[in-house]
Amino acid sequence: MNASRLSEILNKLKDMRIGVLGDFCLDRYFDIEPSLQEISRETDRPAHQVFRVRCSPGGAGNVATNVKDLGVGDVVAIGPLGNDGEGFALRDALASAGINQAGLVSHSAYLTPTYNKPLVIHPGREPEELDRIDIRTRGTLDLDLENQLLNHLDQAFPGLNGLLVADQFEERNHHCVSDRIRARIIESSRKHPEKVVFADSRARTAEFHSVLLKPNATEAALALGRKEAPKGIAETVEVGRELAARAGKPVYITVGEEGVLLVESPQAKGVHIPGFPVPPPVDICGAGDTTIAAMAAALCAGATLEEAGLLGCLAASITVQKIGITGTANPDELIRRLDEYNARGLKSIRV
């Protein structure tokens, strides 16, 4: 791909309308000044002193923010939130990112999933993350909430160019992508094969059919009932072929710093799209979100499967260099990174 072709794809994104359905989370960072640490008189334990609180969208929220920052005109969020302070903070963060919240449902029977991340800020070196405190619902998704989400999906889907599914959590039927909602996504994709429907699921990749898939190597192996991730590109291709046969759609398998492996069908050769190597320090948190956001947006704008995979690699190589926050990649950064990628002579390889 050259810069002209990349610009052509990126310029089309302003006319796209892409939905992001899934587990919208709040990433809340507590920046700690170590020199101010006190000892609690009541417990005789350290009391960390926070000098700044930063909130950003995580999970499906990070996917949506990445899609928006690529230049997509309308990004429609579909998912559950709680009637709580975390939900308010998440809505505020999504509004700042320009996300259309028409499909978000706030409900009293749900806790907004929140990752509370205490970070000790050390001068001249990477932040030190202390033990995280997580909040999320620990029970079955409320039926009324589930029905509202299904209604929002049905209303939004006909007007979308594409839909991304961010299935973050492993507990079955506790969060957005319940069995009923997954079935509706599959049904909608089968009825509208012209639309880009792309799923990223930590625990249930095997249960998605008739949609594009983006597992990492470990998730791909899990979907096939294997205990270990494939070793090497050749073995990963075989896993991808089996997964593509089950899904009936192409599969992208992310392979860390090695990039992305595209398997278009059970009979096709794999395409290894190498990643762009970046020096440390790196922060891989949210890199998978960036990858699927870039790939899906590119496909909606008319990119080929291979071109989309390359955009995913480029975007991820940018965000991993943004330390201490789930970052995004913008068009200018992508164009510069493509120049660097081509200058290094990196090319896709059929395997």
LUMGUVEX-33239 format. One record per residue (C-alpha): residue number from 1; x, y negated, z. Coordinates in pm, 1 decimal, decimal comma, padded with zeros to 6 digits. Layout:
REM residues N
<NUM <X Y Z>>
...
//
This chain:
REM residues 351
<1 <00000,0 00000,0 00000,0>>
<2 <00121,3 -00351,3 -00077,7>>
<3 <00028,2 -00682,8 00084,8>>
<4 <-00216,3 -00769,5 -00194,4>>
<5 <-00417,0 -00451,2 -00142,7>>
<6 <-00418,5 -00496,7 00234,8>>
<7 <-00543,2 -00854,8 00195,9>>
<8 <-00816,6 -00733,5 -00038,3>>
<9 <-00940,8 -00487,8 00226,1>>
<10 <-00914,9 -00736,7 00511,8>>
<11 <-01098,4 -01007,9 00316,9>>
<12 <-01402,8 -00781,5 00279,6>>
<13 <-01439,1 -00731,4 00655,2>>
<14 <-01616,2 -01063,3 00713,2>>
<15 <-01918,0 -00924,4 00525,4>>
<16 <-01932,5 -00599,3 00723,7>>
<17 <-02173,8 -00508,0 01002,9>>
<18 <-02033,5 -00229,1 01219,8>>
<19 <-02190,8 -00069,2 01524,8>>
<20 <-01998,3 00062,1 01823,7>>
<21 <-02191,9 00308,2 02038,7>>
<22 <-02056,0 00459,9 02355,3>>
<23 <-01915,3 00404,8 02699,3>>
<24 <-01859,1 00033,0 02750,6>>
<25 <-01620,9 -00012,7 03041,2>>
<26 <-01470,0 -00302,7 03230,1>>
<27 <-01092,1 -00314,6 03269,2>>
<28 <-01026,8 -00534,1 03571,7>>
<29 <-00665,0 -00620,0 03644,6>>
<30 <-00556,8 -00744,0 03987,1>>
<31 <-00221,5 -00920,0 03948,0>>
<32 <-00027,1 -00895,2 04272,6>>
<33 <00255,3 -01119,4 04393,1>>
<34 <00490,6 -00885,8 04588,9>>
<35 <00659,4 -01164,8 04784,2>>
<36 <00326,6 -01251,7 04948,2>>
<37 <00257,4 -00901,7 05083,1>>
<38 <00120,0 -00894,6 05437,4>>
<39 <00070,5 -00623,6 05697,0>>
<40 <-00287,5 -00577,8 05807,2>>
<41 <-00331,4 -00633,1 06180,6>>
<42 <-00621,8 -00387,5 06186,4>>
<43 <-00461,3 -00094,3 06002,1>>
<44 <-00087,7 -00174,1 06009,2>>
<45 <-00085,4 -00100,9 05635,8>>
<46 <00035,3 -00326,2 05351,2>>
<47 <-00220,2 -00581,6 05228,3>>
<48 <-00141,2 -00665,8 04865,5>>
<49 <-00206,0 -01028,1 04772,7>>
<50 <-00378,9 -01089,5 04440,2>>
<51 <-00309,4 -01421,1 04269,4>>
<52 <-00506,1 -01357,2 03948,1>>
<53 <-00793,9 -01135,2 03831,5>>
<54 <-00825,0 -01056,8 03460,2>>
<55 <-01121,5 -00881,1 03300,2>>
<56 <-01132,6 -00728,8 02953,1>>
<57 <-01359,6 -00480,3 02772,5>>
<58 <-01244,8 -00118,6 02793,3>>
<59 <-01359,3 00210,0 02640,2>>
<60 <-01615,5 00135,0 02369,1>>
<61 <-01571,9 -00232,0 02458,7>>
<62 <-01207,6 -00216,6 02357,2>>
<63 <-01304,7 -00043,3 02032,0>>
<64 <-01559,0 -00319,4 01961,2>>
<65 <-01308,4 -00594,5 02042,4>>
<66 <-01050,8 -00435,5 01813,3>>
<67 <-01305,9 -00416,1 01530,4>>
<68 <-01400,5 -00781,5 01580,8>>
<69 <-01040,4 -00906,3 01591,4>>
<70 <-00974,5 -00740,6 01256,0>>
<71 <-01219,2 -00993,0 01109,4>>
<72 <-01543,7 -00792,6 01092,2>>
<73 <-01837,0 -01031,8 01063,9>>
<74 <-02084,5 -00862,4 01299,2>>
<75 <-01997,2 -00600,9 01561,0>>
<76 <-02306,8 -00455,7 01729,0>>
<77 <-02260,7 -00296,5 02071,6>>
<78 <-02493,0 -00009,3 02169,3>>
<79 <-02459,4 00138,3 02516,4>>
<80 <-02559,1 00129,3 02884,3>>
<81 <-02449,8 -00115,0 03154,0>>
<82 <-02541,0 -00148,4 03518,8>>
<83 <-02739,1 -00430,2 03676,8>>
<84 <-02428,6 -00516,8 03874,7>>
<85 <-02147,1 -00767,8 03895,8>>
<86 <-01924,6 -00549,3 03682,0>>
<87 <-02189,6 -00544,9 03410,1>>
<88 <-02213,2 -00923,9 03424,1>>
<89 <-01834,2 -00956,0 03396,3>>
<90 <-01827,9 -00712,2 03104,5>>
<91 <-02100,8 -00900,4 02919,1>>
<92 <-01905,0 -01220,9 02970,2>>
<93 <-01587,8 -01060,7 02832,7>>
<94 <-01774,2 -00920,8 02531,1>>
<95 <-01934,3 -01260,3 02464,6>>
<96 <-01588,8 -01421,2 02468,7>>
<97 <-01480,0 -01164,8 02208,0>>
<98 <-01779,0 -01245,9 01984,4>>
<99 <-01953,2 -00908,7 02020,3>>
<100 <-02324,2 -00880,1 01935,8>>
<101 <-02484,1 -00739,4 02253,8>>
<102 <-02829,8 -00672,2 02112,0>>
<103 <-02794,8 -00297,2 02171,1>>
<104 <-02661,1 -00310,4 02527,3>>
<105 <-02909,3 -00201,4 02795,2>>
<106 <-02863,8 -00309,0 03158,3>>
<107 <-03030,2 -00062,9 03395,4>>
<108 <-03060,9 -00026,8 03772,1>>
<109 <-02997,5 00349,5 03756,1>>
<110 <-02648,9 00305,3 03608,7>>
<111 <-02313,3 00180,2 03735,8>>
<112 <-02100,5 -00012,7 03487,6>>
<113 <-01788,3 00202,9 03438,3>>
<114 <-01497,1 00001,6 03574,4>>
<115 <-01123,9 00064,5 03590,9>>
<116 <-00978,8 -00148,0 03870,3>>
<117 <-00605,5 -00175,6 03804,5>>
<118 <-00377,9 -00332,3 04068,6>>
<119 <-00057,3 -00453,6 03900,4>>
<120 <00247,8 -00570,3 04093,2>>
<121 <00404,4 -00846,7 03884,1>>
<122 <00782,6 -00826,8 03907,8>>
<123 <00997,2 -01103,9 03756,6>>
<124 <01188,3 -00991,5 03449,9>>
<125 <01046,7 -00638,3 03422,7>>
<126 <00731,6 -00443,8 03346,6>>
<127 <00436,4 -00466,9 03587,0>>
<128 <00405,5 -00180,6 03834,1>>
<129 <00058,9 -00023,6 03834,6>>
<130 <-00061,1 00095,5 04174,6>>
<131 <-00332,1 00358,1 04233,9>>
<132 <-00635,6 00279,5 04019,0>>
<133 <-00987,7 00254,6 04163,7>>
<134 <-01259,8 00377,7 03926,0>>
<135 <-01632,7 00313,1 03933,9>>
<136 <-01887,3 00506,4 03731,8>>
<137 <-02221,5 00685,6 03758,6>>
<138 <-02195,4 01038,6 03897,7>>
<139 <-02525,4 01179,6 03782,2>>
<140 <-02739,4 01254,3 03476,9>>
<141 <-02825,7 00962,2 03250,0>>
<142 <-03164,8 00818,8 03345,4>>
<143 <-03434,1 00927,1 03095,8>>
<144 <-03576,0 00576,1 03053,9>>
<145 <-03227,6 00440,0 02985,7>>
<146 <-03155,3 00720,6 02738,1>>
<147 <-03479,9 00651,3 02551,5>>
<148 <-03396,4 00281,4 02527,2>>
<149 <-03053,1 00363,5 02384,9>>
<150 <-03206,0 00597,3 02125,6>>
<151 <-03444,9 00320,7 02023,3>>
<152 <-03160,4 00071,6 01982,3>>
<153 <-02964,3 00323,1 01772,0>>
<154 <-03264,7 00387,5 01546,4>>
<155 <-03327,2 00015,3 01499,9>>
<156 <-02965,7 -00077,7 01429,5>>
<157 <-02844,2 00210,5 01214,3>>
<158 <-03015,3 00126,7 00880,5>>
<159 <-02850,8 -00217,8 00875,9>>
<160 <-02497,9 -00101,7 00958,2>>
<161 <-02211,3 -00037,4 00717,9>>
<162 <-02064,9 00199,7 00971,5>>
<163 <-02095,4 00333,5 01324,9>>
<164 <-01813,5 00415,7 01564,8>>
<165 <-01883,0 00649,6 01856,4>>
<166 <-01661,3 00614,1 02163,9>>
<167 <-01735,8 00912,8 02389,9>>
<168 <-01509,9 00833,3 02684,4>>
<169 <-01613,9 01059,2 02971,7>>
<170 <-01604,8 01433,9 03020,7>>
<171 <-01914,3 01487,4 03236,3>>
<172 <-02200,0 01612,6 03017,8>>
<173 <-02506,3 01386,9 02993,1>>
<174 <-02383,3 01142,1 03256,9>>
<175 <-02303,9 00855,6 03021,2>>
<176 <-02396,2 00712,6 02683,3>>
<177 <-02327,0 01000,6 02444,1>>
<178 <-02571,9 01251,3 02585,4>>
<179 <-02675,4 01564,7 02399,0>>
<180 <-02986,8 01386,4 02264,3>>
<181 <-02795,5 01080,8 02150,2>>
<182 <-02524,0 01292,7 01987,4>>
<183 <-02793,8 01486,4 01799,8>>
<184 <-02948,7 01159,4 01678,4>>
<185 <-02609,8 01033,4 01557,1>>
<186 <-02557,3 01354,3 01358,8>>
<187 <-02911,2 01338,1 01216,4>>
<188 <-02864,7 00974,7 01113,2>>
<189 <-02530,5 01048,4 00948,2>>
<190 <-02680,0 01336,0 00748,0>>
<191 <-02968,2 01117,2 00630,5>>
<192 <-02730,1 00836,5 00528,5>>
<193 <-02411,8 00998,9 00392,4>>
<194 <-02312,9 00666,9 00232,7>>
<195 <-02243,8 00516,5 00577,0>>
<196 <-01917,5 00555,5 00766,6>>
<197 <-01985,8 00739,9 01092,1>>
<198 <-01675,6 00804,5 01299,3>>
<199 <-01655,3 00979,0 01638,3>>
<200 <-01383,6 00981,8 01903,0>>
<201 <-01469,9 01219,9 02188,0>>
<202 <-01240,9 01326,6 02468,7>>
<203 <-01427,6 01643,3 02562,8>>
<204 <-01683,4 01725,2 02290,4>>
<205 <-01517,5 01684,4 01952,5>>
<206 <-01642,0 02032,6 01859,0>>
<207 <-02004,9 01928,1 01906,5>>
<208 <-01994,4 01652,9 01643,2>>
<209 <-02084,5 01754,7 01287,3>>
<210 <-02133,7 01561,9 00961,8>>
<211 <-01921,3 01272,8 01092,5>>
<212 <-01555,7 01176,4 01060,7>>
<213 <-01347,8 01279,4 01362,0>>
<214 <-01042,8 01128,5 01532,4>>
<215 <-00907,3 01350,7 01808,8>>
<216 <-00550,7 01354,7 01927,6>>
<217 <-00364,9 01684,3 01896,1>>
<218 <-00463,5 01802,3 02244,7>>
<219 <-00831,8 01718,4 02191,7>>
<220 <-00828,7 01890,7 01853,1>>
<221 <-00691,6 02209,3 02010,3>>
<222 <-00950,5 02191,1 02289,0>>
<223 <-01228,0 02161,6 02032,0>>
<224 <-01116,9 02493,5 01882,8>>
<225 <-01090,7 02665,8 02219,6>>
<226 <-00711,4 02663,4 02222,9>>
<227 <-00527,0 02615,1 02549,4>>
<228 <-00227,7 02430,9 02405,6>>
<229 <-00180,7 02148,0 02159,6>>
<230 <-00035,5 02245,9 01819,3>>
<231 <00341,3 02225,5 01789,8>>
<232 <00468,3 02034,3 01489,9>>
<233 <00294,5 01888,6 01186,4>>
<234 <00242,3 02220,5 01003,5>>
<235 <00055,2 02375,2 01294,8>>
<236 <-00145,3 02055,0 01340,1>>
<237 <-00252,7 02075,5 00974,2>>
<238 <-00398,3 02420,9 01035,5>>
<239 <-00589,5 02291,5 01337,0>>
<240 <-00715,8 02001,2 01126,1>>
<241 <-00835,4 02232,6 00849,3>>
<242 <-01033,1 02443,6 01092,7>>
<243 <-01182,4 02135,2 01252,4>>
<244 <-01271,6 01986,7 00911,7>>
<245 <-01445,7 02311,5 00820,4>>
<246 <-01660,1 02292,0 01132,8>>
<247 <-01736,4 01921,4 01102,5>>
<248 <-01797,9 01920,3 00726,9>>
<249 <-01609,0 01589,3 00709,9>>
<250 <-01246,7 01469,7 00700,0>>
<251 <-01049,5 01469,9 01023,1>>
<252 <-00776,2 01236,5 01143,9>>
<253 <-00550,9 01373,9 01416,8>>
<254 <-00333,9 01122,4 01598,2>>
<255 <00012,2 01256,1 01680,4>>
<256 <00151,3 00985,1 01905,3>>
<257 <00450,5 00792,2 01778,9>>
<258 <00463,2 01024,0 01475,9>>
<259 <00150,2 00856,4 01341,3>>
<260 <-00165,0 01014,6 01197,7>>
<261 <-00239,2 01339,0 01018,4>>
<262 <-00528,4 01329,1 00768,3>>
<263 <-00702,2 01653,1 00668,6>>
<264 <-00971,2 01584,7 00409,7>>
<265 <-01112,1 01937,1 00379,5>>
<266 <-01037,4 02297,9 00476,9>>
<267 <-00873,5 02355,6 00136,2>>
<268 <-00675,3 02033,2 00102,0>>
<269 <-00318,3 01968,6 00201,4>>
<270 <-00267,7 01750,5 00503,5>>
<271 <-00138,1 01396,0 00466,5>>
<272 <00110,6 01289,0 00730,3>>
<273 <00105,5 00909,7 00763,7>>
<274 <00411,1 00824,6 00972,2>>
<275 <00384,5 00582,2 01258,2>>
<276 <00589,7 00264,6 01277,7>>
<277 <00858,8 00310,9 01544,8>>
<278 <00872,7 00030,8 01801,8>>
<279 <01132,3 -00014,8 02076,3>>
<280 <01037,9 00001,8 02443,9>>
<281 <00872,9 -00124,5 02647,3>>
<282 <00542,0 00006,8 02513,7>>
<283 <00196,3 00043,2 02667,4>>
<284 <-00008,3 00314,0 02494,8>>
<285 <-00329,2 00235,4 02688,0>>
<286 <-00602,6 00175,2 02429,8>>
<287 <-00390,6 00270,2 02127,8>>
<288 <-00644,6 00532,5 02020,4>>
<289 <-00921,0 00271,1 02033,1>>
<290 <-00717,3 00044,7 01806,6>>
<291 <-00649,5 00329,4 01564,1>>
<292 <-01013,3 00430,5 01511,9>>
<293 <-01125,9 00066,4 01495,7>>
<294 <-00882,3 -00010,6 01213,4>>
<295 <-00953,8 00310,6 01023,8>>
<296 <-01331,4 00275,1 01042,1>>
<297 <-01328,8 -00093,8 00948,9>>
<298 <-01102,6 -00021,2 00651,6>>
<299 <-01328,7 00259,7 00527,6>>
<300 <-01633,5 00031,7 00552,6>>
<301 <-01444,5 -00221,2 00337,5>>
<302 <-01375,5 00036,4 00065,6>>
<303 <-01030,9 00166,2 00163,2>>
<304 <-00937,4 00521,5 00072,2>>
<305 <-00897,9 00776,6 00349,3>>
<306 <-00519,5 00750,8 00325,4>>
<307 <-00522,4 00370,0 00324,2>>
<308 <-00745,1 00372,5 00631,6>>
<309 <-00505,9 00606,3 00810,6>>
<310 <-00218,5 00370,9 00737,6>>
<311 <-00410,4 00074,3 00878,1>>
<312 <-00473,8 00276,0 01193,0>>
<313 <-00100,6 00340,7 01231,9>>
<314 <-00009,6 -00021,9 01169,4>>
<315 <-00265,5 -00155,7 01414,8>>
<316 <-00166,8 00086,7 01690,5>>
<317 <00201,1 -00002,3 01652,3>>
<318 <00106,9 -00364,7 01721,7>>
<319 <-00109,7 -00310,5 02029,4>>
<320 <00133,6 -00076,8 02208,2>>
<321 <00373,3 -00371,6 02224,8>>
<322 <00119,9 -00573,5 02425,3>>
<323 <00208,3 -00482,0 02783,1>>
<324 <-00033,5 -00478,7 03076,6>>
<325 <-00352,6 -00519,9 02874,8>>
<326 <-00553,2 -00328,2 02613,5>>
<327 <-00458,0 -00546,8 02317,6>>
<328 <-00586,9 -00586,6 01963,9>>
<329 <-00432,3 -00642,9 01620,2>>
<330 <-00534,6 -00929,7 01392,9>>
<331 <-00503,3 -00959,3 01012,7>>
<332 <-00187,5 -01173,7 01020,7>>
<333 <-00014,4 -00921,8 01246,6>>
<334 <-00118,1 -00636,3 01017,8>>
<335 <00021,1 -00807,8 00709,0>>
<336 <00355,0 -00871,2 00882,0>>
<337 <00371,1 -00514,1 01011,3>>
<338 <00298,3 -00374,1 00663,2>>
<339 <00597,3 -00569,3 00528,8>>
<340 <00814,6 -00418,1 00803,2>>
<341 <00671,3 -00071,6 00737,0>>
<342 <00747,2 -00089,9 00365,3>>
<343 <01091,5 -00238,5 00427,5>>
<344 <01180,3 00074,0 00625,7>>
<345 <01075,7 00294,1 00336,2>>
<346 <00805,6 00474,1 00534,2>>
<347 <00564,4 00672,1 00316,2>>
<348 <00288,0 00926,9 00350,3>>
<349 <00387,7 01290,0 00295,6>>
<350 <00163,8 01574,8 00180,2>>
<351 <00217,3 01878,2 00400,5>>
//
